[in-house]
Amino acid sequence: KCHMNKLLKKTENTPTLEGGLPIIGHGHLLIGDSEYFFELVTKYSAIVNQNGGIMKGLMGPMVYFHVTDPDIALKLMNACLKKNYLYNVAKQWLGDGLITGDVVTWKRHRKLIMPTFNQTTLNEFQDIFNTQSRSFSDSLRSLVGRDVDPWPLVRDNALETICQTVLGLPPDGCKLVDEEYAIATEEMLNIFNTRIQTPYMHSDWLYKWAKTKKIEDKAVNILKRFSSNLLQIKKQSTGVSKNDHAEPKGKAFLDHFLELHSQGLLTERELLDELNTMIVAGHDTVATELVFILILLGSFPEVQERVYEEIQSVFDCTDRDVTKYDLPRLVYLEAVIKEVMRLYPVASIIARDADKDVNIDNHTIPAGSSIILLVWGINRSKAWGEYAEQFKPERWLDPCTLPDNPAFATFSNGSRMCLGKMFAYNSMKTTLVHLLRNFKVTADYRQLKLKVDFLLKPSSGHHINLELR
Ligand code: HEM
């Protein structure tokens, strides 16, 4: 009680969310399914935005800060690098990879991985983006004229693209992608949510008796077998020289990591953790955002027509490949991509721990507190003006209509932000050029029902209709 009183005194400047109960605090509000979790994210984003952008809640003896103010969020992202203990639910799968790793391992690995995400490498991926986009467009032809859910095709294509680019695998080696892997990924994301939303399952000790744990073990085995197979294929397809100390210029991430492994600088376990992290971080995110973009383009025909005209103008009405010089010229397409990602951030919450007391403005975030960064709310904060809830791609065309603070948090912000941002933009732009020059899309975003299964996903399916141009 004394500890709680001290904590409450320290945090008295930060308003408290309503609905807390004695002793358990706000924990009971979490209980429900993943559609309900989405409702919580939107509800609390709005409440926190209306109450100054930072509010606190309690769960047992712990204080949770919920943040939507873009400046406070950025300061916290830089001051608190430690991921929240809830990320431990993903440890069995992703181990000490960049997303779930402790701060010391993360710092070392980020330094090693960062150079492989350079411009030279990205430019070299452009041919693969084009080939993958063409084969994706071809596969969509069978869906023309029907109300369809393109999700399995989008997902498998994104996964193959990651395998060929970031992992540097030969195209044949990437054909391993199968339904079993995809289902196991979806199961894992759902299990994370079940654990997060069920307070007693936060404890590893209690969780190991739960039925869900058995399903998790089975899914993790499938996922790990998949990445081990990929690693074998990679090892067979490359001769790794022990004396190759070259800088990773133009080299795929996995080539670089195999070299470090052969030099004894990385263990096989660390390499596999990063491999699993890269596979999931790089494909599910891009695939989900691509489907949201198609649904929004299908719902706003005038926006789609403007994108089409831009594509026809940049490519002189030909169907040639997209080069690195074309990418910055697709200005309106980029605005559309960003606006969809602002409204539908696939990671709609990010959570950190404070490992020391942090003072921001007149708020104190005591050591040991949890920080819930509501990306959904940051992307709709008052910095976006009166029409923050509306889909307005034009806002990205004029710097005067954009916030002057880091109010776009879809890739996170600060030193632990996404490594694949430019990869994602380039690959999505290339896919959309090939797709939109061949098809007209119709959809209705008002029919979308959403859920948060760790990532933001449509729970109503991803329905679109395609017509040949
Ligand atoms: C639309 C696409 C993408 C979105 C919206 C996205 C979003 C994010 C977000 C929000 C984080 C921070 C997660 C957290 O702190 O919990 C993150 C981290 C990360 N992302 Fe992405 N991502 C995307 C694509 C990619 C791609 C294509 C790759 C790799 C090719 C990638 C690799 C990573 C990695 C390695 C991290 C961990 C960074 C670190 O902690 O140092 N992402 N991403």
Residues whose N, C-alpha, C, O or C-beta is under 5 A from the ligand:
A	BS01	HEM	L98 I99 R110 V166 M278 A281 G282 T285 V286 E289 V346 A347 I350 A409 T410 F411 S412 R416 M417 C418 L419 G420 F423 A424
